[in-house]
């Protein structure tokens, strides 16, 4: 059984952010020293990285579920939780990342190329970070955000300069074995090659790679044989080489018809019309093979194709053939556009961009969508009234209530924040302008008033003593 896998479905889950901590500093003679809850740690990312030592997607075929570690929660004493570790997944050079709908997310070519497949969740803020002049001692903290979860598809497209295509048993594996140091499996039966083989060829000053693509048959582009499974490996190649069998034992085949069939399959697959072609008439060490090559050569040349008579057994014509390949590869490399330095394009938000939208979905139901409102909802602990009031303050400052009023929302109408799957729905109360007004002086713990300067406390004690003395004098009756 082959251990080569060039397509795998992967379910990735990034780490969740750690929750913030709600804590008040306490020590001897200082029981209420102010909020000191630390922030939660960031969740780990799931990152795909190109590694040249990896040549197959087999590992992801057997283990399709991958998850990064979560961030740790914050703690008292302003201690921030530890960040989750990123999960780095090595992939072969030439891996294409797609979503479940087939849309390309990334094309990973080149050692070290990275793609973040799953973004880790942010850590929640502790109450020390939420303190303000109006909210001196918050009794709540923000929750950590969940990590991104998605299904992706990994497809491997071989990165090679030359692709050898042809019918099964045309001699492609034999050619690559004598042109390079590759040692593919070679046998006298069809579909011996079940995986693409790569070999490195040196022709003068040019060094290039050659890929042996498993045999194509009529209907390969429609899924017959192994063609559709491996045609994607031809896409990145700069030069196509038709390997034609001049010693086939099948009576209904000949080099010209084989060439027409393979060209038809390549045309149906699409995107390969601009690649230069060479034709190799293989197995000409056999007398019958040489005779057939002499017959079809003129027709091939008439089609504008460059033809080479070769033999993998006797190594006939291999030197001329390899130098011709090197010449075409060098031309293709020279014709490639020069890569310009990556430019960072900054697109500022429009002046009238509020960062959210309010839509009317049904009578009495309004939906709020936007990055900030949805993130704030995920960070809110709805079991804590103070945290809910803080969310109301944030939404009010963002202008959500004003937009709801413009959209025609009335008291008691339903308002959903988020998508259908994880939306938070509540009844709108327009008379409440914000959470702070609803909950009073939230965060201003009356116990914190004891933490005043010593002189102020002495003045208060002296005032209370004088008040007590005055009450005692007023209550004194000398005739009693």
N, C-alpha and C positions, 0 to 999 in steps of 0.2 A: 504493500500500500504506500502511495506517495505521501510525503510529508510536506508538500508544497500547497499552500492555500493563498489565493490572490484576491479573495473577497471574504469579508467578515462583517457581521452586524454586531454593533457594540452598544451596550447600555451603560452610560457614564453618569455618575452622581457625584457632584462636588460636595465638599464638606460644608456643614452648617456653621454659621457664626455663633460664637458663644454669647450667652446672655450677660447683660450688664448687671452689676451688683448694687443693691440699695442698702447702704450701711451708714451708721453715724459713729464717728470716732468717740471712744470712751476710754478714760484712764482715771487714775486716782486724782481727786480734787478737780477733775474736769470731765464730768459725766456726759456732757453733750458738746463735743468739740467740733461739730460741723460734719457735713456729709463727706464720706471718704470711700464711697463705692467705686471700684475700678471698672474699666471697660472690658467687654468680652473680646476674645481673640477672633481673628478672621479665619474662615473655613478654607481648607486647602483646595487648590485648583486641580483639574484634570488636564494635563498637558501632553500633546503628542509631539514627539521630537524625532527627527530623522536620524537614524543610526545606520551607518554603512555595514555594520556587522550583522544586522538583521536583514534577512532575505525573504521572509515569508510571514504571513499573518496567521500562522497556525496557532500560536498561543492564544490569540483573541477568538479563534474559532472554538477552542475548547473551554475558554473562560471568558464569556462575553459580558459579564457584569463586573464593572470596576467602580470603586468608590474611594474618594479621598477622605482624609480624617477631618473630624470636626474641630472647631476652635474651642478652647476651654473658657468657662465662664469667669468673669471678673471676681475679685474678692475685696474685702475691706482693707483699709490701709492703702488705698489707691493702687492696688495691685492689678495690673492688666492680665487677662487670661492669655495663655500661650496660643499662638497661631497654629492652625492645622497644617500638616505637611502636604505639600503639593505631590500629587501622584503623577509621575513622569512615565509615559508609555512610549517605548521606542518602536518606531515603525520603519519599514524599508524605504529607501530612496525611490521616489516616484509614486507615493501613496496619495490617492485622491480621497478627500473626506466629503461625504454627501449627507444630506438629511434624509428623513424617511420619504420625502416627496421627490427625491432625485436631484435636488438643487445642490450645486457644488458650493461647499463652504470653504474649502482650502485645497490647494494643490501643492503638496509638500515635495519640493525638489531641492536637493543640496544638503550636505551634511550640516546638522545643527538647526535646520529650519524648524520653527516651533508654531504650534497652533493650540490655543486654549479651547478645548472642547467643552469644558464645564467650568463656569466661574464660581468660585467659592463665595459663600454668603458673608456679608459684613457683620462684624461683631456689634452687639448692642452697647450703647453708652451707659455708664454707671451714673448714679445720682450725683457724684461729684462733678461730672461734666455737664449735668443738667441744671446745676445751681445757678441762680441769677439774683439780682437785687430784689426782684419780686418773689422769687421762689428760693428762699434761703436754704431750706432743708427738704428737698424733694423726697417723698416717701415712696418712690418708684424708680425703676430703671427700664431701659428699652431692651426688648428681646433681640436676639441675634436673628439675622435673616437666613432662610433656608438656602442651601446651595442649589445651583442650577442642575437640572436633571433632564437628560435628553437621550434619544436614540439616534445613532449615527451609523453610516455604512462606510467601511474602508475598502477601497478598490486599489489594487496594485497594478500600475502600468510600468512595465520594464523600461528603465532608462538605458537605451542603447543607441548607437549610431547607425547600425545596419541590421535589417531584419531579413532572415532567410525564410521565404514562404514557398509552399508547394504541397503537392499531394503527399499522403503518408508513404513512407519507404522510398522517397525520392532521393535520399542521401544527404539530407540537411545535417543530421547529427554527425555523419561521417566527415562532412566538410568542416564543421566547426571543430571537430577533434583534431584535424591536421592543420588547420589554420592557427589554432591557439592551443593553450595547455588545458582546455576544458576536457573533461572525460565523461561525456554523456553516455547513456545506455544505448547500445546499438545492437539490433537483432534483425532477422529476416522476416518480420511479420509487421503488418500495419499497426499504427498507433503505438509504436514502441515508446516514443517520446510522449510523456504525459504532463510534463512541466516545461516551461521555457528554460533553455540553457543559455548561459552567458559565457563568452570567451573574449579575451583581450588579444588584439592582433596588432603587430608592429609592421608597418610598411614604410621603410625609409625613416623619415623624421616624424611621421604621423602615427600616433597610437590611438586606436579606436576600439570600440566594443561591438561585438556581433551577437545577435540574439537568434537562437534557433526556435522558431515558433512551431508548436505542435501542428501536425498535418491538417490541411484544410480539404474539404470535400464539397461537392455541390450541395447547396442549402446550408452551408456553415453559418451564414449571416442570419439564418432563421432558427438556429439552434441545433442543427444536425451535427453529429460527430462532436469534436472538441473545439470547432472553429469559433463559435460565438463566445465561448468561455475564455479564449486566448487572443481574439482579434484586438482586444484593447491594448495588448502589449506591442502592437505595431504602431500605435498612434504617435509615440514619441520618437520613432526612428527617422533619420534623415534620408536614408537610402533603402530601397526595397530591392531584393535580389530574388528573382524567380529561379528556383532550382527545378529543372525539368529532367525527368527520368527517361533516358534514351534506351534503356534496356528493360522496360516494363514487360511483364508476361501477360498483361491483360490485353485482350484483342481489341477492345473497344476504346482504347486510349492511345494517344500519341502526343508528342510535345506541344504541338499547336493547340490541340483541343484542351490540354491541361492548362496552358497559359490563358486561354479564353475563359475557362471556368473560374480560375483563381482571380482574374481581373474582374469578372462579374461579381464575385463575392466581395472583393475589396470595394467596388463601386457601390454595392448595396449597403455596405457598412458605412461608407462615406468618410469624407475628410482626408483622403489619401491621394487625390488626383495630382497634387503638386509635387509629389515625391519622385525624384529621379529613379529610373529602373535600370537594372542590369539583368541579363539572362545568362544562366549557367546551364550548359548541356552536360549533364553529369553521366558518369559511368561509360565514358568513351574509351576506356581501356578494353572493353569487350568489342570484338569486331562488329557485331550487329549494332551495338550502340554507336560506334563511329560512323557506320553507314547511314543510320537514321539521322545523326547529327548533320552529316553532309547534305542530306535531303532537305531538312527544314531550315538550315542556316540562312539561305537566301530569303525565305519568306520573313524570317524574324528581322533581318537587316532592313528589308523593305518597309517594315513597320517603324523604323527609326530606332531600333533597340540595339544596344551594344552586346555582342554575343561572345561567350568564352567557352571553349571546350576544355573540360577538366575531368580529373579522375582522382577521387580520394584515396584509391588504392595505390596507383602508380605515381601520385602527386603531379600528374601532368597538368600544366597550365595554371598551377596555383600561384606562382610568383606574379605573373602578369595580372591575374585576377585580383590578388591582394593589393597590388599597387594601384590598380584602377579604382578599387574601393577607397583606398587612402586619398586619392585625388578628389573623388566626389565628396568625401567627408570633409576634407579641407575646404572645398568650395562652399559647402553648406555652413560650416562654422564661420567662414569669412562673411557670408551673406546675412548672418544673424545681426539684428540691430544691437547697437551698444546699449547696455543697461545704464540708464541714468540713475543718479542717486535718488533715493526715496525722498519725496517731498511731503512734508506734513501740511495738509490743507486744513486750515481752521475756518470753520463755518459758524460764526456767532448766531445765536438765536435771534429771531425777529423781535422787534420792539414790542409788538402786540402778542407775542407768544406767552400765554399764561402758564404753560407747562401741564395743562390738563384740559379735558373736554367734558362737557355735560350733554348727554343725549337723552331724549325722551323715548323710552322703549315701549311703554304702554300707558294707559290712563292711570295716573297715580304712581308711576314707577320711573325713576330717573337713575341713570348710570353715570358714574364719574370714573374716567380713565385717565391715567397719567402716571409717570414714573414716581414722582414724589408722593402723591396721595396713596398709591398702592404700596410703596415701600413703608410709609408711615403706619399703615394699617397692619402690615406684617410685623412691625416692631412693637406693637401695642399689646400690653397685657390687659385684656378686657375684664379680668377679675379684680382689677384695681381701679377704683373710681377716679383717683387722682391721675392715673395714666390715661384714662379715657378723657378726662378734662383737658389734659395736655394735648391729646390728639385733636380735640375740638378747637383749641387755641390755634394750633398749626394750620388746620384746614381753613379756619376763619381768616387768618392772616394771608393765606395763599389766595383767597378770594373765591373759595368754593361756594360759600353761602350766598354771596352776591350773584354768582352765575346761576345758582339754582333759582333764585328769585326772578332773574331775568327770563329763565326758561319756563316760568309759570308754576313752579312748585308751591304747594300750599302746606299748611301745618297738617301733619299726619300722613303726608305722602311718603312712599317708600323711596329710599336712596340707597343704591348699591355701589360700593366702591370696589373695583377690581373686575376680573373676568367672571364668566359664568361659573367656572369650576371652584374658585376660591374667593368669591365676593363676600363682603361683609355688608349686610343689609340692616338699616335702622330707620326709624320713623323720624322725619325731619321736624324740628321745632324751631321755627324762625324767630320766635321771641327771645331765644337764648342766643346772645351774640358771641359767646365764647365760653370755654370751659372755666376760665378763671372767675367770671362773674357768677357762674352756676355754683361753683364750689367755694366761693368766698376767697379769702387770702390764702390760697393753697400754697403749701410749702413753708409758710411762716409759723412754725411751731412755737407756741407761746412759751414753751420751756426754754427756747433759745434766748429769751429775753434775760435770763439769768446770767448770760455770758456777756456782761457789760463791764466797763472799766471799774476798778476798785473804788475810785473817788465817787463815781455815780452811786455805787451801792452804799457807801458810807453816808452820802447825803440822804438817800432814801431811808436808811435806818434812823438817822437823826430826826427826820421829819416824822416818821412813825412814832418815835419816842416822845417828841413834843406833842403830837396829837393825843397820845395816851395820857400824858401829864395834864393837858388841858381838860380832857374829859374827866379825869379824876378830880381836878379842882372844881369843875362845874358841879360834880355830883356831891361835893363835900358839904355837909350840913352841920354847923357848929353847935346847934341846939339839939342835935339828936343824941 
